Each structure stands twice: as C-alpha cells, then as structure tokens.
Amino acid sequence: MELWPWLTAALLLALLLLQLSRSAKFYAKIGLYCVLCFTVSAVAVVVCLLRHGGRTVENMSIISWFIRSFKYLYGLRFEVKGRQKLEEDRPCVIISNHQSILDMMGLMEVLPDRCVQIAKRELLFLGPVGLIMYLGGVLFINRQRSRMAMTVISDVGERMVREKLKVWIYPEGTRNDNGGLLPFKKGAFYLAIQAQVPIIPVVYSSFSSFYNYKTKLFTPGTVKVEVLDAIPTAGLTIADVPELLNTCQQAMRTTFFHVSQLPQENGAPAGPDAQASQ
C-alpha cells in the first residue's frame, strides 16, 4: 500500500487547519519555539565547549547570538531606549518584568557583557536547555528552600563584586497575566544592598497586542524596551529593603503602562484590553 497519498493528504489537512484555526497556528508556533530552544541549545553546547571548554559567563555571548536570531522567524522587533546604561563596566543587579516564555528573546536582545541570570533550579533538568544555561553561568536556586536560596544570594553578592558581574533577576518570580506587575520578591534587593551595587530596572512593554495565551494570539509585533536610571544602594542596610523594593516597583510600573500605552486607574490596569499575556 502506497503511503505517499496518505502523507500528502495529512500534510494538506495540517496546512488547512493552520489556515483556518487560530489555536492551531498558536500551538504550531509555540511548538516550533520549543523545538528551536532545544535544538539551538544542543548546538550551542558544542560551540561553547569548543570555544571556552566549560562553564563561564563568557559563553553568554554565544548563547545570545543564537537566541537573537529567533526574532526574525517570528517577525518581532525590539525598540530599545537607554541601552548604554547597561554597558557601564561595573557590577550591578538588573531587574525586569516577566511576561511569557518569549521573555528570553527580549533578555538576549539587551544582555550586557559579563551578565548572568538567576533561575529556578528546575530549569537545570531541561536537557540541553538546562545544560546550556549551566555552561552560560546561570545561577540556580531552589525556591522551595528559602534558607538555601538566601545562602546562594549571599555567595552571589561576594562573587559579583569580585568578578565585576552583572546579575539579571525577575523579581516577580514567575510569569504573570494580570496586565501589570506582580508583587516583587525581596531577593534582588537583599542582593543589591548586601553587595552595595546599584539596581538597574529594565521594562518591556506588554506583549498583549501580538501574544496572548488565553486568546491564542501570536503574530508579528514590536516590543518597546526601556532601561531606567540606576538606583544606588550605597549606604543602605537590610532595613531599607522594603523602601527600595517599592521605589523600583513604582518606577517600573509607571514605565510599563507608559511604554505599553495602556490605561491606568488608581495604580491598576483599566479595562479588559489592559490584560497582559501569559
């Protein structure tokens, strides 16, 4: 029995579904994104090992080069304002809002030299993705064990000053779909105060105009990225963490609604159109 007629029919049916179904298009693009992440990670592992021989922050430039190419496939544009603020040769803590699995493309678009990320430990076990993160110097923490996580944060503070590293953290701790910013966790601010290094907030506009998990929207689009002025921590103590956290969150929240061109009422998003993507 010939298989070609059946394969051809299946292919045509799949193409028809993609044309007719918004959900099918959405899941096809997400599936392709995941396949790209695993495939590119496997290739990048080989390149990083050949180039640097093991785990080092210098591998992040290689990883960034691979990931930045994704935007051409998905038709995404990044308009960055204030990029030079990230390029100063000094240790600092960088914080940004966290919206979806697409954030990785946005991160790599503006990632400065000698910058590592702090990520949840579970990501370490994602096959080649976890391996390439490890080789890139990503610092993994177990969020279920707060005491251990704080020990890692303490060690990071000493290392970032000694090695002049920048550390990128998502202070919300998880992706959100509430059209704004989730309450910040304190780890990034403890780290900055402990190391006496500035905090640089980075704000990405809402993805909701081109990506929305609930409505299965995934089209080409533009992301506006604004790097805010550095917020100093010199002279601050642990007692100042709540005020520092609030200062950063308010600045990022105001900028988020501004660059996203979303309405804001009494510090909250207004209307259904203000809902950000998952």
C-alpha positions as CSV (number, residue, x, y, z in Angstrom):
1,M,0.0,0.0,0.0
2,E,1.4,3.4,-1.0
3,L,2.0,5.8,1.9
4,W,2.6,8.9,-0.2
5,P,-1.1,9.7,-0.9
6,W,-1.9,9.4,2.8
7,L,1.1,11.5,3.8
8,T,0.2,14.1,1.2
9,A,-3.4,14.2,2.4
10,A,-2.2,14.6,6.0
11,L,0.1,17.4,5.1
12,L,-2.6,19.2,3.2
13,L,-5.0,18.8,6.1
14,A,-2.4,20.2,8.5
15,L,-1.9,23.2,6.3
16,L,-5.6,23.7,6.0
17,L,-6.0,23.6,9.8
18,L,-3.2,26.1,10.2
19,Q,-5.0,28.4,7.8
20,L,-8.4,28.1,9.5
21,S,-7.6,27.7,13.1
22,R,-6.1,30.4,15.3
23,S,-5.4,27.9,18.0
24,A,-3.6,25.6,15.6
25,K,-1.4,28.4,14.5
26,F,-0.7,29.4,18.0
27,Y,0.3,25.9,19.2
28,A,2.4,25.4,16.0
29,K,4.4,28.5,16.7
30,I,4.9,27.6,20.4
31,G,5.8,24.0,19.4
32,L,8.4,25.4,16.9
33,Y,9.7,27.8,19.6
34,C,10.3,24.9,22.0
35,V,11.9,22.7,19.3
36,L,14.2,25.7,18.4
37,C,15.2,26.1,22.0
38,F,16.2,22.5,22.4
39,T,17.9,22.3,19.0
40,V,19.8,25.5,19.3
41,S,20.8,24.7,22.9
42,A,22.3,21.4,21.7
43,V,24.3,23.2,19.0
44,A,25.3,26.0,21.4
45,V,26.6,23.5,23.9
46,V,29.1,22.1,21.4
47,V,30.2,25.6,20.3
48,C,30.6,26.7,24.0
49,L,32.7,23.7,24.9
50,L,34.9,24.1,21.9
51,R,35.4,27.8,22.5
52,H,35.7,28.0,26.2
53,G,36.0,24.4,27.4
54,G,33.3,24.6,30.2
55,R,31.2,26.8,32.4
56,T,31.9,30.5,32.1
57,V,29.9,33.8,31.8
58,E,31.8,34.4,28.5
59,N,29.5,31.7,26.9
60,M,26.5,34.0,27.3
61,S,27.7,36.0,24.2
62,I,27.5,32.8,22.1
63,I,24.1,31.9,23.6
64,S,22.8,35.4,23.0
65,W,23.9,35.3,19.3
66,F,21.8,32.1,18.7
67,I,18.7,33.3,20.6
68,R,18.6,36.8,18.9
69,S,18.1,35.1,15.6
70,F,14.6,33.8,16.7
71,K,13.1,37.3,16.3
72,Y,13.5,37.1,12.5
73,L,11.5,33.9,12.3
74,Y,8.6,35.3,14.4
75,G,8.6,38.8,13.0
76,L,9.4,40.5,16.3
77,R,11.1,43.9,16.6
78,F,12.7,45.4,19.7
79,E,13.0,49.1,20.2
80,V,15.5,49.7,23.0
81,K,15.9,53.0,24.8
82,G,18.7,53.6,27.3
83,R,20.8,50.6,26.3
84,Q,24.0,52.4,27.2
85,K,23.0,52.4,30.9
86,L,23.6,48.6,30.9
87,E,27.0,48.8,29.3
88,E,28.9,50.6,32.1
89,D,31.8,48.5,33.4
90,R,30.6,47.9,36.9
91,P,28.8,45.2,38.9
92,C,25.0,45.7,39.3
93,V,21.7,44.0,39.8
94,I,19.4,44.2,36.7
95,I,15.7,43.6,37.3
96,S,12.9,43.3,34.7
97,N,9.3,42.3,34.3
98,H,8.4,38.7,33.3
99,Q,5.5,38.0,30.9
100,S,5.9,34.8,28.9
101,I,8.3,32.2,27.5
102,L,9.2,34.8,24.9
103,D,11.0,36.9,27.5
104,M,14.2,35.0,26.7
105,M,14.3,36.7,23.3
106,G,13.9,40.1,25.0
107,L,16.6,39.4,27.6
108,M,19.1,38.3,25.0
109,E,18.4,41.4,22.9
110,V,19.8,43.7,25.5
111,L,22.0,41.4,27.6
112,P,25.2,43.2,28.5
113,D,28.7,41.7,28.8
114,R,29.5,39.6,31.9
115,C,25.9,39.2,32.9
116,V,24.4,36.1,34.4
117,Q,20.9,35.2,35.4
118,I,19.4,33.7,38.5
119,A,16.8,31.0,37.7
120,K,14.8,28.3,39.4
121,R,16.6,25.0,39.9
122,E,14.0,23.0,37.9
123,L,15.3,24.5,34.7
124,L,18.6,22.8,35.1
125,F,17.0,19.5,34.3
126,L,15.6,20.5,30.9
127,G,18.1,18.5,28.9
128,P,20.2,20.6,26.5
129,V,18.4,23.8,27.6
130,G,19.5,23.2,31.2
131,L,23.0,22.3,30.1
132,I,23.5,25.4,28.1
133,M,22.2,27.6,30.9
134,Y,24.7,25.9,33.2
135,L,27.5,26.5,30.8
136,G,26.5,30.1,30.5
137,G,27.0,30.6,34.2
138,V,23.3,30.8,35.2
139,L,22.9,30.6,38.9
140,F,20.2,28.1,40.0
141,I,18.3,28.4,43.3
142,N,15.8,26.1,45.0
143,R,12.8,28.4,45.7
144,Q,11.3,25.7,47.9
145,R,14.1,26.1,50.4
146,S,14.3,29.8,51.3
147,R,17.3,29.4,53.6
148,M,19.4,27.7,50.9
149,A,18.3,30.3,48.3
150,M,19.4,33.1,50.6
151,T,22.8,31.4,51.0
152,V,23.2,31.3,47.2
153,I,22.2,35.0,47.1
154,S,24.9,35.8,49.7
155,D,27.6,33.9,47.7
156,V,26.5,35.7,44.5
157,G,26.9,39.1,46.2
158,E,30.5,38.4,47.0
159,R,31.3,36.9,43.6
160,M,29.7,39.7,41.6
161,V,31.8,42.3,43.3
162,R,35.0,40.2,43.0
163,E,34.4,39.3,39.3
164,K,32.6,42.5,38.3
165,L,29.5,40.6,37.2
166,K,26.0,41.9,36.4
167,V,23.2,39.7,37.7
168,W,19.8,39.7,36.0
169,I,16.7,38.8,38.1
170,Y,13.0,38.6,37.5
171,P,11.7,40.0,40.9
172,E,8.1,38.9,40.2
173,G,9.4,35.3,40.4
174,T,7.0,34.0,37.8
175,R,5.3,34.9,34.6
176,N,2.1,36.9,35.0
177,D,-1.1,37.6,33.1
178,N,-2.6,40.4,35.2
179,G,-1.9,43.3,32.9
180,G,0.7,44.9,35.2
181,L,3.4,43.7,37.6
182,L,3.1,41.1,40.3
183,P,4.3,41.9,43.8
184,F,8.1,41.8,43.9
185,K,10.1,39.3,45.9
186,K,12.9,40.6,48.1
187,G,15.9,38.6,46.9
188,A,17.1,41.0,44.3
189,F,17.1,43.9,46.7
190,Y,18.8,42.0,49.5
191,L,21.5,41.1,46.9
192,A,22.0,44.7,45.8
193,I,22.2,46.1,49.3
194,Q,24.5,43.3,50.5
195,A,26.9,43.9,47.6
196,Q,26.3,47.7,47.7
197,V,25.8,47.8,44.0
198,P,23.2,49.8,42.0
199,I,19.9,48.3,40.7
200,I,19.0,48.9,37.0
201,P,15.4,48.3,36.1
202,V,14.5,47.2,32.6
203,V,10.9,47.4,31.4
204,Y,9.4,45.5,28.5
205,S,6.1,46.7,27.1
206,S,3.1,44.4,27.2
207,F,3.1,41.6,24.7
208,S,-0.8,41.6,24.6
209,S,-1.0,43.2,21.2
210,F,0.7,40.3,19.5
211,Y,0.9,37.4,22.0
212,N,-1.9,36.2,24.4
213,Y,-2.1,32.7,25.6
214,K,-5.8,32.9,26.6
215,T,-7.0,34.1,23.2
216,K,-4.3,32.1,21.3
217,L,-2.9,35.2,19.7
218,F,0.7,35.0,18.3
219,T,1.5,37.4,15.5
220,P,4.5,39.6,14.5
221,G,4.8,42.6,16.7
222,T,7.0,45.2,18.3
223,V,8.4,45.3,21.9
224,K,9.5,48.5,23.4
225,V,12.3,48.2,26.0
226,E,13.2,51.0,28.3
227,V,16.3,50.9,30.6
228,L,15.7,53.1,33.6
229,D,18.3,55.1,35.5
230,A,20.4,53.2,38.0
231,I,19.1,53.3,41.6
232,P,22.0,53.5,44.1
233,T,22.2,51.3,47.2
234,A,25.4,52.7,48.7
235,G,24.9,53.2,52.5
236,L,21.6,51.3,52.6
237,T,21.0,48.4,55.0
238,I,18.7,45.5,55.1
239,A,16.1,47.7,56.9
240,D,15.9,49.7,53.7
241,V,14.8,46.7,51.5
242,P,11.0,47.4,51.6
243,E,11.5,51.1,50.6
244,L,14.0,50.2,47.9
245,L,11.6,47.5,46.6
246,N,8.7,49.9,46.5
247,T,10.8,52.6,44.7
248,C,11.8,50.1,42.0
249,Q,8.4,48.6,41.6
250,Q,6.6,52.0,41.3
251,A,9.1,53.2,38.7
252,M,8.8,50.0,36.6
253,R,5.0,50.0,36.9
254,T,4.7,53.6,35.7
255,T,7.1,52.9,32.8
256,F,5.3,49.7,31.9
257,F,2.0,51.4,31.4
258,H,3.7,54.3,29.5
259,V,5.6,52.2,27.0
260,S,2.7,49.7,26.6
261,Q,0.3,52.6,26.0
262,L,-2.2,51.0,28.4
263,P,-4.7,53.0,30.6
264,Q,-4.1,53.1,34.4
265,E,-6.5,53.9,37.1
266,N,-5.6,54.2,40.7
267,G,-2.4,52.1,40.1
268,A,-4.3,49.3,38.4
269,P,-4.9,48.5,34.7
270,A,-8.2,49.7,33.4
271,G,-10.5,47.6,31.2
272,P,-10.2,44.2,29.5
273,D,-7.7,45.4,26.9
274,A,-5.2,46.0,29.6
275,Q,-4.6,42.3,30.3
276,A,-1.1,41.2,29.5
277,S,-0.2,37.9,28.0
278,Q,0.6,34.8,30.0
